[in-house]
Amino acid sequence: MDKLDHFLRRAEFLIDRVEALLPPAASEPDWELASAFCWKKRGGRGYLHPVRHVVAIEFSDLHQIAIQLQQIQQNTRQFMEGRPANNVLLTGARGTGKSSLIKACLNQYAAQGLRLIEVDKDDLSDLSEIVELIAGRPEKFIIFCDDLSFEEGERGYKALKVALDGSIATQAGNMLIYATSNRRHLLPESHADNAGYQRSDEGDLHPGETVEEKISLSERFGLWLSFYPFKQDDYLDIVAHWLEKLGCNAAQIEAARPDALRFALQRGSRSGRVANQFARAYVGEHGN
């Protein structure tokens, strides 16, 4: 009996030591502090850090992406009204408004209870903790994964698959995942993948297991939005919008066109981001 008591005391001691080494469960933030939060880590513990100053971008600031804007606005409106809505994957050319569109959704619906939680791809394995924190809350939450891409074998890839549509538990009714990526299938593709396609007796091509794995994650998003590089006139239209918003008149906007084109040429891109950067540089230099 003494040996059993000694064994039990020893076991309790070891359990206490192990529990002391484990990070504590994530604590709930003060949801009134902000409408946007970032998932951060400190000492192995994850927590939601409030973002007190959110980028003040609105739907009206986003030009040349009217179709994508209408679709994500409709999806988000359905979500806010408690109707069925889809997780969203925004893919395509850099600087064309993918992440800005998601931030504009927050600014549009924050007063109605929408909250944004930005999660770095390296922390996607913590998604289950985040879901536990927000489950049962009256607010609606968009989990925002920006510039998402994975290399082979990364842990976050499978965690995101489970969160989207791969678990015995259903996705929380007050949560959607909105992700942006330059890769439509989120994983790098290689020439060797083409060898995995099999031809059927009817002549149809069917992807092999490697290709199926690479497209399986993106297929879990119910809504795909594609973004394309802007033409010159599109770029100049966006430049004009930002110059006008910064106080320039029509004559000043027209005079800035040659400089705007040179600015884009120097950066090798006619994106919305470059248009905004030019407008800030131009107004800052010339005054207004």
C-alpha positions in Angstrom: 0.0 0.0 0.0 2.9 2.4 0.8 4.3 1.7 -2.6 1.0 2.5 -4.2 0.7 5.8 -2.3 4.2 6.7 -3.2 3.5 5.9 -6.9 0.3 8.0 -6.9 2.1 11.0 -5.2 4.9 10.7 -7.7 2.4 10.6 -10.6 0.6 13.7 -9.3 3.9 15.5 -9.0 4.8 14.7 -12.6 1.4 15.8 -13.9 1.7 19.1 -12.1 5.2 19.6 -13.6 3.9 18.9 -17.1 0.8 21.2 -16.7 3.1 24.0 -15.6 5.1 23.7 -18.8 2.0 23.9 -21.0 0.9 27.3 -22.2 -2.4 28.5 -20.6 -5.6 28.6 -22.7 -6.1 31.7 -24.7 -8.1 34.3 -22.8 -10.9 36.3 -24.3 -10.1 39.9 -25.3 -12.2 42.9 -24.6 -14.4 42.9 -27.7 -15.3 46.5 -27.2 -11.8 47.7 -27.7 -11.6 47.3 -31.5 -13.4 45.8 -34.5 -10.2 44.1 -35.7 -7.8 41.8 -34.0 -4.5 40.0 -34.8 -3.7 36.6 -33.4 -0.3 36.8 -31.8 2.0 34.5 -29.8 3.9 35.2 -26.6 5.8 32.5 -24.7 4.0 29.8 -26.6 0.6 31.3 -25.8 -1.8 32.7 -28.4 -4.0 35.7 -27.8 -6.0 38.2 -29.7 -4.4 41.7 -29.9 -6.8 44.5 -30.7 -6.0 46.7 -33.7 -7.1 50.2 -32.6 -6.5 52.0 -35.9 -7.9 50.1 -38.9 -7.2 51.2 -42.4 -10.1 53.5 -43.4 -10.8 52.1 -46.8 -14.3 52.0 -48.2 -16.0 50.2 -51.1 -16.1 53.5 -53.0 -12.3 53.6 -53.0 -12.0 50.4 -55.0 -12.1 51.0 -58.7 -11.9 48.5 -61.7 -13.0 45.5 -59.6 -16.8 46.1 -59.6 -17.7 42.4 -60.2 -15.5 41.1 -57.4 -16.8 43.9 -55.1 -20.4 43.1 -55.8 -19.9 39.4 -55.1 -18.0 39.8 -51.8 -20.4 42.5 -50.6 -23.4 40.2 -51.3 -21.7 37.3 -49.6 -20.9 39.4 -46.5 -24.4 40.9 -46.4 -25.8 37.3 -46.4 -23.5 36.4 -43.5 -24.4 39.5 -41.5 -28.1 38.8 -42.0 -27.8 35.2 -40.7 -28.3 33.7 -44.2 -26.1 31.0 -45.7 -22.7 32.4 -47.0 -19.4 31.0 -48.2 -15.8 31.2 -47.3 -14.0 33.3 -49.9 -10.7 32.9 -51.7 -9.4 36.0 -53.5 -6.5 35.2 -55.9 -4.6 37.0 -58.7 -2.3 39.9 -59.4 -0.6 41.7 -56.6 -1.8 45.2 -55.6 -5.2 44.8 -57.3 -7.4 45.2 -54.2 -7.7 41.7 -52.7 -6.9 42.5 -49.1 -8.3 46.1 -49.4 -11.7 44.6 -50.4 -11.8 42.5 -47.1 -10.8 45.6 -45.0 -13.6 47.5 -46.8 -16.1 44.8 -45.7 -15.0 45.4 -42.1 -15.5 49.1 -42.4 -18.9 48.7 -44.0 -20.3 46.2 -41.5 -18.4 46.9 -38.2 -21.2 48.9 -36.8 -23.5 45.9 -37.4 -21.3 43.6 -35.3 -18.7 42.4 -37.8 -15.2 41.7 -36.4 -12.1 40.8 -38.3 -9.4 38.4 -36.9 -6.1 38.4 -38.9 -4.2 35.2 -38.7 -0.7 34.6 -40.1 -0.3 31.4 -42.1 2.3 30.2 -39.5 -0.3 30.4 -36.8 -3.1 28.6 -38.7 -2.5 25.5 -36.6 -4.2 27.6 -33.8 -7.5 28.0 -35.6 -9.2 25.6 -33.3 -8.3 27.8 -30.3 -9.7 30.9 -32.1 -12.9 29.1 -33.0 -13.3 28.2 -29.3 -12.9 31.8 -28.3 -15.5 33.1 -30.7 -18.1 30.3 -30.5 -21.3 31.6 -29.0 -20.4 35.2 -29.3 -23.2 37.5 -30.8 -20.7 39.2 -33.2 -19.9 37.9 -36.7 -16.3 37.1 -37.4 -14.2 37.0 -40.5 -10.9 35.1 -40.1 -8.6 36.9 -42.5 -5.6 35.1 -43.9 -3.6 37.5 -46.1 -1.1 36.5 -48.9 -1.7 32.8 -48.2 0.6 30.2 -49.8 2.1 27.0 -48.5 5.1 24.9 -49.2 4.8 21.1 -49.2 4.2 19.6 -45.8 3.4 22.8 -43.8 1.2 22.2 -40.8 -1.0 25.2 -41.4 -2.2 23.7 -44.7 -4.0 20.8 -43.0 -5.3 22.9 -40.2 -6.9 25.3 -42.7 -8.5 22.3 -44.6 -10.0 21.1 -41.3 -11.3 24.5 -40.4 -12.9 24.9 -43.8 -14.6 21.6 -44.3 -12.7 18.6 -42.9 -13.8 18.0 -39.4 -16.6 16.1 -37.7 -17.5 19.4 -36.1 -19.3 21.9 -38.3 -17.8 25.4 -38.9 -19.1 28.0 -36.3 -22.2 29.7 -37.6 -20.7 33.1 -36.7 -17.5 32.7 -38.6 -16.2 32.8 -42.2 -12.7 32.5 -43.6 -11.6 35.1 -46.2 -8.2 34.5 -47.7 -6.0 36.2 -50.3 -3.3 34.5 -52.4 -1.3 35.0 -55.5 -1.6 31.2 -56.1 -5.1 29.9 -57.0 -4.3 26.4 -55.6 -2.3 27.8 -52.6 0.5 25.2 -53.1 3.5 25.4 -55.6 2.9 23.6 -58.8 5.6 21.8 -60.9 5.9 20.2 -64.3 6.0 16.8 -62.6 2.4 17.3 -61.5 1.3 17.0 -65.1 2.6 13.4 -65.2 0.1 12.6 -62.5 -2.8 13.0 -64.9 -4.4 9.8 -66.2 -6.3 9.3 -69.4 -9.5 7.3 -69.2 -10.8 5.0 -71.9 -13.1 7.8 -73.1 -10.1 10.1 -73.5 -10.9 12.3 -70.4 -8.0 13.5 -68.3 -8.2 12.9 -64.5 -5.8 14.4 -62.0 -3.6 12.1 -60.0 -3.3 12.1 -56.2 -0.6 14.8 -56.0 -2.7 17.2 -58.1 -5.9 16.3 -56.2 -4.2 17.2 -53.0 -3.1 20.6 -54.3 -6.5 21.6 -55.5 -8.4 20.1 -52.5 -7.8 23.1 -50.3 -8.9 25.8 -52.7 -12.0 23.8 -53.6 -13.2 24.1 -49.9 -13.8 27.8 -50.5 -17.3 28.3 -51.8 -16.6 31.6 -53.5 -13.5 32.2 -55.7 -12.7 35.8 -56.8 -10.0 36.3 -59.5 -8.1 39.6 -59.9 -6.3 40.6 -63.0 -3.6 43.2 -63.8 -4.9 46.6 -64.6 -4.7 48.2 -68.1 -3.1 51.7 -68.4 -6.5 53.5 -68.4 -7.6 51.5 -65.4 -4.5 52.5 -63.5 -4.9 56.2 -64.4 -8.6 56.1 -63.3 -7.4 54.8 -59.9 -4.7 57.5 -59.7 -7.3 60.1 -60.4 -9.5 58.8 -57.6 -6.7 59.0 -55.0 -5.6 62.4 -56.2 -9.1 63.7 -56.0 -9.5 62.3 -52.5 -6.3 64.0 -51.5 -7.7 67.4 -52.6 -6.5 67.7 -56.3 -8.7 69.4 -58.8 -9.4 68.2 -62.4 -6.6 70.3 -63.9 -4.0 69.0 -61.4 -5.1 65.4 -62.0 -4.7 65.8 -65.7 -1.3 67.4 -65.3 -0.2 64.5 -63.1 -0.9 61.8 -65.7 2.6 61.7 -67.3 4.3 61.5 -63.8 1.9 58.7 -62.9 2.8 56.6 -65.9 6.6 57.1 -65.2 6.0 56.2 -61.6 4.3 52.9 -62.6 7.1 52.2 -65.2 9.8 52.5 -62.6 8.0 50.0 -60.4 7.1 47.6 -63.2 3.4 47.6 -62.1 0.2 49.4 -62.8 -1.6 48.2 -59.7 -4.0 49.9 -57.4 -1.3 49.9 -54.7 1.1 51.7 -57.0 -1.6 54.2 -57.9 -2.2 55.0 -54.2 1.6 55.3 -53.6 2.0 57.7 -56.5 -0.9 59.9 -55.3 0.6 60.2 -51.9 4.1 61.0 -53.3 2.7 63.5 -55.8 0.6 65.5 -53.4 3.3 65.3 -50.8 5.8 66.8 -53.2 3.7 69.4 -54.9 1.5 70.4 -52.0 -2.1 71.2 -52.3 
